[in-house]
Amino acid sequence: MNKTNMSRRGFLKASGLTAAGAVALSLTGMSIAPNAWAMTLASIRNSEGQTLSRLCRVLYPHAHLDDMYYDACVEGLDTKAVKDKNLLNLLKKGVAQLDSTFNVPFLKLSAEQQLEAVKKLEGSPFFNSVRGHVVVALYNNEKIWMSFGYQGPSFPHGGYLERGFNDINWLPKN
């Protein structure tokens, strides 16, 4: 094993440069996290995953959420599909239906056409499976709760009587 000795001065210099770089990056408004995310899929192709991710956004549109949260929902579907071949076939056929609605890949359609293609599948087993999974997978993600103004569960903190019973400001006042 190669042992590298670093002096206290060298350590402070390196950590200072790292901190300065992080501050400079944050001041430019650049972010590493959203662009560093990539779907990891085991049973469906990447192109099918991208279509499913876009479907998730069409079903639950939130402009303030990054694609990575919708991609995470697709990863959950993919994990289920590894164990359930019926679900895998349903997802593959559903993506094919979305792509064939206007004889153009779903991802190349306008937002209005994507919504129309999704509405044509409403009530189908594919639609219900994806919708049912995404509503739970998306809104159970603690990382997005604050962006919706949800402070999290109150039970661990003594319930709502002890924690913000009447502090919501998003309901209309009648």
N, C-alpha and C positions, 0 to 999 in steps of 0.2 A: 504494500500500500504506500502510495506517495503522500507524504505529509507536508503540507504547506504551512509555513509559519507566517502569520500576519501580525504586524505590530498594531498596537492600539491606534496609533496615528493613521496607519493604512486603513484600518477598519472604519474609523471615523470619516476619513476622506471618501471611501467608497460608499458608505451609507449616506453621506451628505450629497454626493452626486446622484445617487438613486432617488433620494427625496426631492432634489431639485428637478430632476427629470419628470417625476410623477406630478409635481406641482405645475410644471410647464405644460404637460400633457392635459391636465385637467383645466387649465386656464384657456386652452385653445378650444375647448368644448368637444374634443375628440374622446371617444370611448372605445375601449377594447372589447368589452364583454359582448355586446349584441352581435358584432361581426365575427366573433370567435366561435360562435355556436354553430354546430353542424349536426344534423340528424344522424343518429346511429340506428340503422335499420337492419333487421336480420331476415325477415320473411318477405318484405315487399321491396320493389325496386325504388331507387331514389326518386325517379320521375313520378311514380305513384305516390310516394310520400309527400312530394311537393304539391301535387294535386290535392291530396287529402288535407294538407296544411292550409291551403287556400280555401278549401271547403269549410274547414273549421272557422276561418275568419269570416266567411260569408254567413255562416250560421250564427256566430256570436261576434259581430263587428265592434271592435274597440280600437280606434285609431291610436290611442296612447299606448297600446301594448305592442311590444316587439314581436316579430315573427317567431322568436325562440320559444315563446309560451305556447303558441299553436303547434310548433314542431314537437314540443314535449308531449302534447296530447296525441300526436301521431305516433310517437315512439311507444306510448302506452298501448295504442291499438295494435301496433306491430308486435309488441311483447305478447299480447293476448293471441294474436294470429299465429304465433310460433306454436302454441299449444292447441289451437283450434283451427283445423284445416277448413271447416265450413266458413268460419269468419274470414279466413284468408281468401277463399274463393269469392265470398260476398264483397270484400273490399276491392279485389281485382276487377270483378264484373261491374261494380259501382263506378269505379274510376273510368272504365271503358265506356260506360253509359254517359258519364259526364263529358267525356271527350267526343262522343259521337252525336251529342244533341244538336250541334250546329255544324258537324263535320269539320270541326276545328278543335285542336287541343284546348281543354278547359282553361289552362293557364294563359292562353293567348286571347281569350274572349274579353270583351269589355266588362266592367263591373255589372252593368245592367243585364248583359247576356248571361253572365255567371249566375246571377240571382234567378233569372228565368230558368236556366238549366237545373238549378237546385230545386226550384219549385215543381218542376216536372217529376222529380223523384220523391217529392214529399209523400210520406206515408209508406214508402217501400221499406222492406227489411233493411236494405243498405242505409237509407236515410235515418231510420229509427236507431240502428245500431251505432252509427257515427254520432248522431245527436245525443243519444243517451250517454255515451262514453265522454264526449267532450264537455257536456254541461257539468259533469262531476270533476273531470280531470282539470279543466281550466279554472273553475271557481274554487277548488280545494287547494290551489297553489298559493301557499302563504306569501310568496314573493310578490304577488300582485294585489294583495288585500289592501294595502295602504293607498294604492292608486285609485281604488274605488271608495276610499274613506272608511273602510271596515277595519276596526281596531283588533279584530281577532275574537276568539271565544272569551266570554266573560266568566265562565264557570271557574277556571283556575284562579281567578282574581276575586272571588266572592260573589259573583253574579252581577247583574245589571244594577241592582239597588246600591251596590258598593262601588260600581264602576260605570259612570256615564249613563245613567238611566234616561236622562232627558237632555243629552248633549248633541243629538243629531240636528244638523242644520240644512239638510238637503230636502226635507219634506216641506211642502207648501204650507204656509200658515193660513188657516181658515178663519 
